[in-house]
């Protein structure tokens, strides 16, 4: 929890919004197949004000046309950090992301992606379960 807090606070200080951080976390969790983190961070993204439509089309973010330039930049970072080695097109996307975000925000977004990738691996390997929730996000007993 302390590691997560340090990353979150550092990202905010370097200009990564709560919504952008949650986009990174949800997209990396989708790619890694981490159901626990998807459940958690989709809920946190909505709490941070992320529209449900953006979460619904997130796997097709490049084609959807509804993500801002900054959101596309952090999503490119999320994917490049998660899917190593870099693809042929990743270099161009990352250069564009750097131009949009600036170096300190770009690096902070990388750290958010690095952290969620670590947590995804811990959750998947530990078998963290997704527990049923109601429409308000409260646990169903």
N, CA, C and O of each residue as an XYZ file, in Angstrom:
564
protein
N       0.826     -1.194      0.000
C       0.000      0.000      0.000
C       0.871      1.259      0.000
O       0.548      2.248     -0.659
N       1.970      1.211      0.741
C       2.860      2.370      0.802
C       3.460      2.648     -0.577
O       3.546      3.801     -0.998
N       3.874      1.592     -1.277
C       4.440      1.741     -2.619
C       3.410      2.384     -3.547
O       3.730      3.313     -4.288
N       2.193      1.891     -3.503
C       1.124      2.423     -4.337
C       0.868      3.899     -4.028
O       0.662      4.698     -4.941
N       0.881      4.257     -2.759
C       0.655      5.654     -2.356
C       1.756      6.571     -2.870
O       1.479      7.673     -3.344
N       3.000      6.122     -2.777
C       4.123      6.929     -3.252
C       4.008      7.153     -4.762
O       4.215      8.267     -5.241
N       3.682      6.105     -5.504
C       3.530      6.229     -6.960
C       2.381      7.181     -7.281
O       2.524      8.057     -8.134
N       1.239      7.016     -6.602
C       0.069      7.873     -6.860
C       0.396      9.332     -6.585
O       0.100     10.200     -7.407
N       1.004      9.609     -5.436
C       1.338     10.993     -5.072
C       2.370     11.589     -6.031
O       2.247     12.742     -6.444
N       3.375     10.806     -6.379
C       4.393     11.287     -7.310
C       3.815     11.571     -8.679
O       4.183     12.554     -9.322
N       2.905     10.710     -9.131
C       2.281     10.910    -10.442
C       1.471     12.197    -10.459
O       1.550     12.970    -11.414
N       0.698     12.428     -9.416
C      -0.101     13.661     -9.337
C       0.820     14.877     -9.337
O       0.552     15.856    -10.032
N       1.899     14.822     -8.567
C       2.841     15.949     -8.505
C       3.474     16.232     -9.864
O       3.839     17.371    -10.158
N       3.603     15.204    -10.686
C       4.218     15.384    -11.998
C       3.192     15.590    -13.108
O       3.548     15.598    -14.287
N       1.919     15.756    -12.742
C       0.913     16.136    -13.729
C       0.060     15.022    -14.304
O      -0.656     15.246    -15.279
N       0.115     13.826    -13.728
C      -0.756     12.741    -14.193
C      -2.026     12.793    -13.345
O      -1.968     12.626    -12.126
N      -3.165     13.022    -13.981
C      -4.429     13.123    -13.244
C      -4.865     11.754    -12.729
O      -4.371     10.718    -13.174
N      -5.797     11.773    -11.788
C      -6.344     10.522    -11.251
C      -7.007      9.715    -12.368
O      -6.856      8.494    -12.418
N      -7.732     10.377    -13.255
C      -8.362      9.666    -14.375
C      -7.320      9.024    -15.286
O      -7.481      7.881    -15.712
N      -6.252      9.765    -15.584
C      -5.198      9.220    -16.446
C      -4.519      8.025    -15.785
O      -4.234      7.027    -16.448
N      -4.260      8.120    -14.490
C      -3.652      6.993    -13.772
C      -4.548      5.766    -13.843
O      -4.075      4.653    -14.068
N      -5.843      5.977    -13.649
C      -6.761      4.844    -13.686
C      -6.877      4.257    -15.090
O      -7.028      3.045    -15.238
N      -6.808      5.096    -16.119
C      -6.789      4.566    -17.494
C      -5.596      3.643    -17.695
O      -5.726      2.563    -18.272
N      -4.436      4.074    -17.216
C      -3.230      3.252    -17.320
C      -3.456      1.928    -16.608
O      -3.155      0.866    -17.153
N      -3.980      1.988    -15.404
C      -4.163      0.781    -14.586
C      -5.175     -0.175    -15.199
O      -4.962     -1.388    -15.208
N      -6.273      0.367    -15.709
C      -7.287     -0.497    -16.317
C      -6.743     -1.135    -17.588
O      -6.919     -2.334    -17.804
N      -6.082     -0.343    -18.432
C      -5.594     -0.902    -19.704
C      -4.533     -1.971    -19.467
O      -4.578     -3.026    -20.099
N      -3.584     -1.723    -18.574
C      -2.562     -2.731    -18.287
C      -3.211     -3.984    -17.699
O      -2.824     -5.102    -18.039
N      -4.181     -3.802    -16.831
C      -4.861     -4.950    -16.220
C      -5.635     -5.753    -17.253
O      -5.710     -6.978    -17.153
N      -6.215     -5.077    -18.249
C      -6.874     -5.793    -19.351
C      -5.859     -6.655    -20.094
O      -6.092     -7.839    -20.341
N      -4.735     -6.045    -20.445
C      -3.720     -6.769    -21.217
C      -3.137     -7.943    -20.437
O      -2.796     -8.973    -21.018
N      -3.024     -7.782    -19.118
C      -2.463     -8.835    -18.277
C      -3.503     -9.846    -17.802
O      -3.144    -10.847    -17.182
N      -4.773     -9.605    -18.077
C      -5.827    -10.520    -17.667
C      -5.995    -10.599    -16.156
O      -6.284    -11.668    -15.619
N      -5.816     -9.471    -15.467
C      -5.936     -9.447    -14.007
C      -7.346     -8.996    -13.618
O      -7.628     -7.799    -13.554
N      -8.215     -9.954    -13.363
C      -9.607     -9.632    -13.069
C      -9.752     -8.846    -11.769
O     -10.593     -7.951    -11.690
N      -8.958     -9.157    -10.757
C      -9.035     -8.428     -9.486
C      -8.725     -6.948     -9.699
O      -9.464     -6.083     -9.229
N      -7.633     -6.656    -10.407
C      -7.238     -5.261    -10.641
C      -8.205     -4.558    -11.588
O      -8.447     -3.360    -11.439
N      -8.764     -5.282    -12.560
C      -9.777     -4.691    -13.433
C     -11.002     -4.266    -12.632
O     -11.527     -3.170    -12.826
N     -11.451     -5.129    -11.739
C     -12.593     -4.815    -10.899
C     -12.306     -3.574    -10.058
O     -13.117     -2.648    -10.011
N     -11.160     -3.558     -9.399
C     -10.779     -2.455     -8.525
C     -10.611     -1.142     -9.301
O     -11.186     -0.119     -8.927
N      -9.834     -1.174    -10.367
C      -9.477      0.077    -11.042
C     -10.567      0.591    -11.979
O     -10.614      1.790    -12.253
N     -11.435     -0.270    -12.474
C     -12.599      0.224    -13.218
C     -13.504      1.006    -12.283
O     -14.021      2.063    -12.644
N     -13.689      0.483    -11.085
C     -14.495      1.179    -10.079
C     -13.839      2.509     -9.689
O     -14.514      3.534     -9.600
N     -12.520      2.488     -9.456
C     -11.812      3.714     -9.084
C     -11.797      4.725    -10.224
O     -11.830      5.931     -9.979
N     -11.749      4.252    -11.461
C     -11.809      5.169    -12.611
C     -13.155      5.886    -12.647
O     -13.215      7.095    -12.873
N     -14.228      5.141    -12.426
C     -15.556      5.775    -12.397
C     -15.642      6.768    -11.245
O     -16.202      7.852    -11.406
N     -15.097      6.414    -10.091
C     -15.109      7.335     -8.941
C     -14.309      8.602     -9.233
O     -14.626      9.669     -8.708
N     -13.276      8.493    -10.066
C     -12.458      9.652    -10.444
C     -13.116     10.479    -11.550
O     -12.576     11.504    -11.968
N     -14.289     10.028    -12.025
C     -15.023     10.785    -13.035
C     -14.883     10.278    -14.455
O     -15.334     10.936    -15.392
N     -14.264      9.113    -14.634
C     -14.115      8.555    -15.974
C     -15.485      8.104    -16.487
O     -16.168      7.327    -15.819
N     -15.889      8.580    -17.660
C     -17.171      8.140    -18.216
C     -17.162      6.639    -18.524
O     -16.161      6.095    -18.988
N     -18.278      5.992    -18.261
C     -18.400      4.553    -18.515
C     -18.114      4.230    -19.981
O     -17.524      3.192    -20.279
N     -18.518      5.093    -20.884
C     -18.292      4.837    -22.309
C     -16.812      4.631    -22.607
O     -16.459      3.754    -23.396
N     -15.944      5.424    -21.991
C     -14.510      5.274    -22.239
C     -14.006      3.938    -21.709
O     -13.150      3.308    -22.330
N     -14.522      3.508    -20.581
C     -14.131      2.189    -20.051
C     -14.655      1.081    -20.959
O     -13.988      0.064    -21.151
N     -15.836      1.275    -21.512
C     -16.433      0.263    -22.384
C     -15.627      0.047    -23.658
O     -15.500     -1.086    -24.122
N     -15.079      1.118    -24.230
C     -14.365      1.001    -25.511
C     -12.846      1.008    -25.348
O     -12.116      1.087    -26.336
N     -12.375      0.927    -24.121
C     -10.944      1.030    -23.863
C     -10.082      0.065    -24.687
O      -9.025      0.478    -25.165
N     -10.481     -1.200    -24.875
C      -9.638     -2.069    -25.706
C      -9.458     -1.572    -27.147
O      -8.496     -1.944    -27.820
N     -10.381     -0.739    -27.612
C     -10.307     -0.181    -28.971
C     -10.074      1.327    -28.913
O     -10.652      2.075    -29.702
N      -9.240      1.770    -27.993
C      -9.041      3.215    -27.786
C      -8.518      3.916    -29.021
O      -8.894      5.061    -29.273
N      -7.671      3.276    -29.794
C      -7.113      3.927    -30.992
C      -8.204      4.203    -32.035
O      -8.171      5.221    -32.727
N      -9.159      3.291    -32.136
C     -10.188      3.388    -33.166
C     -11.404      4.208    -32.737
O     -12.175      4.656    -33.586
N     -11.583      4.409    -31.435
C     -12.833      4.991    -30.935
C     -12.983      6.485    -31.212
O     -14.097      6.958    -31.436
N     -11.892      7.226    -31.200
C     -11.967      8.661    -31.422
C     -12.494      9.472    -30.245
O     -12.699     10.678    -30.387
N     -12.720      8.855    -29.091
C     -13.285      9.600    -27.956
C     -12.255      9.937    -26.877
O     -12.592     10.591    -25.890
N     -11.024      9.506    -27.048
C      -9.998      9.787    -26.043
C      -9.210     11.028    -26.437
O      -8.887     11.234    -27.607
N      -8.909     11.849    -25.439
C      -8.145     13.074    -25.673
C      -6.698     12.729    -26.045
O      -6.256     11.588    -25.916
N      -5.997     13.730    -26.498
C      -4.586     13.554    -26.855
C      -3.772     13.071    -25.653
O      -2.932     12.183    -25.795
N      -4.008     13.635    -24.496
C      -3.307     13.199    -23.268
C      -3.679     11.766    -22.897
O      -2.817     10.972    -22.522
N      -4.963     11.440    -23.004
C      -5.384     10.070    -22.693
C      -4.742      9.078    -23.650
O      -4.303      8.008    -23.226
N      -4.680      9.410    -24.921
C      -4.016      8.529    -25.892
C      -2.533      8.390    -25.565
O      -1.951      7.321    -25.746
N      -1.926      9.468    -25.085
C      -0.505      9.418    -24.720
C      -0.277      8.464    -23.554
O       0.634      7.638    -23.604
N      -1.095      8.566    -22.497
C      -0.881      7.674    -21.349
C      -1.251      6.237    -21.692
O      -0.661      5.304    -21.148
N      -2.212      6.045    -22.580
C      -2.555      4.686    -23.001
C      -1.427      4.061    -23.821
O      -1.163      2.865    -23.697
N      -0.768      4.851    -24.649
C       0.396      4.337    -25.395
C       1.496      3.908    -24.427
O       2.140      2.879    -24.633
N       1.707      4.687    -23.381
C       2.709      4.336    -22.369
C       2.295      3.061    -21.652
O       3.121      2.176    -21.428
N       1.025      2.963    -21.292
C       0.542      1.761    -20.601
C       0.787      0.513    -21.435
O       1.272     -0.496    -20.922
N       0.458      0.579    -22.699
C       0.620     -0.594    -23.561
C       2.087     -0.932    -23.803
O       2.472     -2.101    -23.764
N       2.896      0.079    -24.050
C       4.321     -0.181    -24.304
C       4.995     -0.777    -23.076
O       5.836     -1.666    -23.201
N       4.635     -0.298    -21.897
C       5.222     -0.797    -20.663
C       4.775     -2.224    -20.386
O       5.528     -3.013    -19.814
N       3.568     -2.556    -20.785
C       2.990     -3.868    -20.500
C       3.399     -4.912    -21.527
O       3.623     -6.070    -21.173
N       3.498     -4.525    -22.781
C       3.744     -5.476    -23.857
C       5.163     -5.367    -24.399
O       5.380     -4.856    -25.498
N       6.112     -5.843    -23.631
C       7.501     -5.850    -24.082
C       7.776     -7.114    -24.874
O       7.170     -8.143    -24.577
N       8.657     -7.092    -25.866
C       9.424     -5.946    -26.334
C       8.532     -4.984    -27.115
O       7.412     -5.318    -27.501
N       9.061     -3.785    -27.335
C       8.305     -2.771    -28.052
C       8.001     -3.226    -29.472
O       8.822     -3.871    -30.124
N       6.819     -2.882    -29.932
C       6.446     -3.182    -31.311
C       7.062     -2.130    -32.227
O       7.621     -1.137    -31.763
N       6.955     -2.357    -33.498
C       7.508     -1.423    -34.481
C       6.886     -0.028    -34.352
O       7.583      0.978    -34.485
N       5.585      0.029    -34.095
C       4.898      1.314    -33.996
C       4.993      1.971    -32.626
O       4.643      3.142    -32.479
N       5.459      1.239    -31.625
C       5.516      1.788    -30.268
C       6.443      2.994    -30.167
O       6.140      3.949    -29.451
N       7.559      2.960    -30.870
C       8.512      4.064    -30.799
C       7.897      5.385    -31.222
O       8.105      6.411    -30.574
N       7.137      5.359    -32.313
C       6.474      6.578    -32.786
C       5.418      7.047    -31.788
O       5.312      8.240    -31.503
N       4.633      6.097    -31.257
C       3.611      6.465    -30.276
C       4.249      7.053    -29.021
O       3.745      8.028    -28.464
N       5.354      6.462    -28.576
C       6.016      6.961    -27.371
C       6.649      8.329    -27.599
O       6.637      9.174    -26.704
N       7.193      8.549    -28.770
C       7.724      9.885    -29.097
C       6.608     10.921    -29.077
O       6.786     12.025    -28.564
N       5.465     10.560    -29.635
C       4.310     11.450    -29.607
C       3.825     11.698    -28.191
O       3.454     12.820    -27.844
N       3.826     10.651    -27.371
C       3.398     10.792    -25.977
C       4.333     11.724    -25.214
O       3.881     12.540    -24.410
N       5.620     11.605    -25.462
C       6.600     12.481    -24.818
C       6.365     13.936    -25.220
O       6.452     14.837    -24.387
N       6.068     14.158    -26.490
C       5.809     15.516    -26.967
C       4.547     16.097    -26.326
O       4.497     17.289    -26.025
N       3.543     15.271    -26.120
C       2.283     15.728    -25.530
C       2.426     15.974    -24.029
O       1.945     16.984    -23.515
N       3.085     15.058    -23.333
C       3.114     15.092    -21.870
C       4.292     15.858    -21.277
O       4.186     16.402    -20.178
N       5.396     15.906    -21.986
C       6.625     16.439    -21.402
C       7.302     15.323    -20.607
O       6.677     14.327    -20.243
N       8.581     15.516    -20.353
C       9.379     14.435    -19.773
C       8.933     14.003    -18.382
O       8.813     12.805    -18.127
N       8.684     14.947    -17.473
C       8.366     14.546    -16.097
C       7.019     13.819    -16.014
O       6.894     12.853    -15.262
N       6.022     14.260    -16.763
C       4.721     13.592    -16.754
C       4.820     12.236    -17.448
O       4.207     11.261    -17.012
N       5.598     12.179    -18.532
C       5.823     10.915    -19.243
C       6.439      9.878    -18.295
O       5.974      8.740    -18.225
N       7.475     10.275    -17.577
C       8.153      9.348    -16.649
C       7.209      8.936    -15.529
O       7.197      7.772    -15.130
N       6.422      9.868    -15.019
C       5.467      9.527    -13.965
C       4.444      8.514    -14.473
O       4.091      7.579    -13.755
N       3.967      8.690    -15.701
C       3.023      7.727    -16.289
C       3.681      6.361    -16.450
O       3.033      5.334    -16.247
N       4.963      6.341    -16.814
C       5.691      5.060    -16.886
C       5.688      4.360    -15.535
O       5.472      3.151    -15.459
N       5.927      5.120    -14.468
C       5.963      4.531    -13.129
C       4.598      3.996    -12.715
O       4.520      2.961    -12.053
N       3.525      4.680    -13.091
C       2.186      4.159    -12.812
C       2.013      2.817    -13.529
O       1.499      1.860    -12.949
N       2.443      2.754    -14.785
C       2.329      1.512    -15.564
C       3.210      0.412    -14.989
O       2.783     -0.741    -14.921
N       4.417      0.739    -14.577
C       5.316     -0.249    -13.981
C       4.694     -0.813    -12.699
O       4.715     -2.023    -12.472
N       4.147      0.065    -11.875
C       3.562     -0.367    -10.603
C       2.360     -1.283    -10.822
O       2.257     -2.323    -10.171
N       1.443     -0.914    -11.735
C       0.268     -1.763    -11.922
C       0.666     -3.092    -12.551
O       0.048     -4.115    -12.257
N       1.661     -3.102    -13.391
C       2.123     -4.381    -13.935
C       2.637     -5.291    -12.825
O       2.388     -6.497    -12.854
N       3.343     -4.738    -11.857
C       3.815     -5.536    -10.714
C       2.624     -6.053     -9.907
O       2.574     -7.230     -9.550
N       1.666     -5.165     -9.622
C       0.490     -5.585     -8.856
C      -0.345     -6.608     -9.622
O      -0.895     -7.526     -9.013
N      -0.452     -6.470    -10.945
C      -1.168     -7.470    -11.750
C      -0.539     -8.845    -11.568
O      -1.241     -9.838    -11.383
N       0.772     -8.894    -11.621
C       1.450    -10.176    -11.481
C       1.240    -10.784    -10.102
O       1.030    -11.990     -9.974
N       1.297     -9.953     -9.078
C       1.050    -10.444     -7.720
C      -0.374    -10.984     -7.605
O      -0.580    -12.069     -7.062
N      -1.355    -10.239     -8.109
C      -2.755    -10.666     -8.005
C      -3.029    -11.934     -8.789
O      -3.707    -12.836     -8.296
N      -2.508    -12.012    -10.008
C      -2.732    -13.201    -10.825
C      -2.073    -14.419    -10.175
O      -2.705    -15.467    -10.040
N      -0.822    -14.287     -9.778
C      -0.109    -15.420     -9.183
C      -0.681    -15.817     -7.826
O      -0.597    -16.983     -7.438
N      -1.260    -14.864     -7.100
C      -1.838    -15.154     -5.787
C      -3.290    -15.609     -5.879
O      -3.867    -16.048     -4.885
N      -3.877    -15.507     -7.060
C      -5.265    -15.928     -7.233
C      -6.263    -15.057     -6.492
O      -7.267    -15.557     -5.985
N      -5.996    -13.753     -6.425
C      -6.934    -12.854     -5.744
C      -8.296    -12.931     -6.426
O      -8.397    -12.734     -7.637
N      -9.347    -13.216     -5.652
C     -10.674    -13.382     -6.253
C     -11.391    -12.049     -6.465
O     -11.152    -11.077     -5.749
N     -12.257    -12.027     -7.445
C     -13.174    -10.904     -7.634
C     -14.429    -11.271     -6.858
O     -15.013    -12.336     -7.061
N     -14.833    -10.380     -5.972
C     -16.021    -10.637     -5.154
C     -17.211     -9.892     -5.748
O     -17.062     -8.770     -6.232
N     -18.380    -10.504     -5.715
C     -19.576     -9.857     -6.288
C     -19.887     -8.527     -5.599
O     -19.760     -8.399     -4.381
N     -20.297     -7.541     -6.403
C     -20.651     -6.219     -5.899
C     -21.985     -5.800     -6.492
O     -22.390     -6.273     -7.553
N     -22.656     -4.907     -5.788
C     -23.912     -4.365     -6.310
C     -23.604     -3.196     -7.254
O     -22.441     -2.901     -7.529
N     -24.657     -2.537     -7.745
C     -24.452     -1.453     -8.717
C     -23.758     -0.239     -8.108
O     -23.254      0.611     -8.843
N     -23.723     -0.142     -6.787
C     -23.006      0.947     -6.120
C     -21.576      0.561     -5.776
O     -20.848      1.363     -5.191
N     -21.161     -0.648     -6.128
C     -19.801     -1.101     -5.844
C     -19.626     -1.718     -4.465
O     -18.510     -2.051     -4.068
N     -20.727     -1.872     -3.735
C     -20.621     -2.464     -2.390
C     -20.637     -3.983     -2.502
O     -21.335     -4.553     -3.341
N     -19.851     -4.626     -1.638
C     -19.781     -6.080     -1.644
C     -21.150     -6.693     -1.367
O     -21.891     -6.235     -0.496
N     -21.465     -7.729     -2.122
C     -22.686     -8.485     -1.915
C     -22.336     -9.669     -1.036
O     -21.419    -10.427     -1.351
N     -23.028     -9.828      0.020
C     -22.700    -10.909      0.978
C     -23.420    -12.171      0.644
O     -23.263    -13.174      1.339
